[in-house]
């Protein structure tokens, strides 16, 4: 630019010496106009350069935003894919969970049914036991302290003192015993689905007489004597069971005549034939145990 001005000045000086003042003024005016055009062009050029720089910066910013957007889109796609996979997995888990829940509910319903059946069976069994105790107490009576009617482990029994049934060291039944056994026979005969187990007990005083070797023999012999008496009173033999305990299951210590008299006794267990109830209870309890 400086060179141009210098050349213009030199040219003017050169021309001034060669041209008239009028031409010189015209040239000077033209030079001024050219200078104005040059200045205007320079300003526009600078503005264009500034606009270009701003546009370049804007393009860079847009490119960066576009890149960020692409990166964000990529992350979003990746997250969306993961969510879809998780959702599918959750669907599978939810379906499996629903199946497991249904199985659990079904198992609970089955157990509730089994428990209900067990309760029904036990209720029926308790009802039978209560009815039997009531019947025996009505027939046999409770006026004699040597007669006990009770329930032991859900089994009804009649306990008769030794002095009611036999003389000391004997297995022959007394006349008074026949009266009591007649009442027991009436109860058993009225319930053909029942059994009667006669169980003899002695004290620990050593015993040996004739074919009887010890107290165990004596206890069994007394049981068979009562079984025969009940049979003669009309009880079916298939309903009767004879058993003996000897002196091996005393109620009290055999340390006095009074205690030994207590231990000498005969128990008659009345056993209702409710095998279907017991079998059901055992089966259901086994099933419950296996399922837990």
ABEGO torsion letter per residue (X at the ends): XAAAAAAAAAAAAAAAAABBAAAAAAAAAAAAAAAAAAAAAAAAAAAAAAAAAAAAAAAAAAAAAAAAAAAAAAAAAAAAAAAAAAAAAAAAAAAAAAAAAAAAAAAAAAAAAAAAAAAAAAAAAAAAAAAAAAAAAAAAEAABAABBBBBBGGBBBBBBBAAAABBBGBABBBAAAAAAAAAAAAAAAABAABBBBBBBBBBABBBBBEABABAAAAAAAAAAAAAAAAAAAGBBAAABBBBBAEAABBABBBABAAAAAAABBBBBBBBBBAAAAAAAAAAAAAAAAAAX
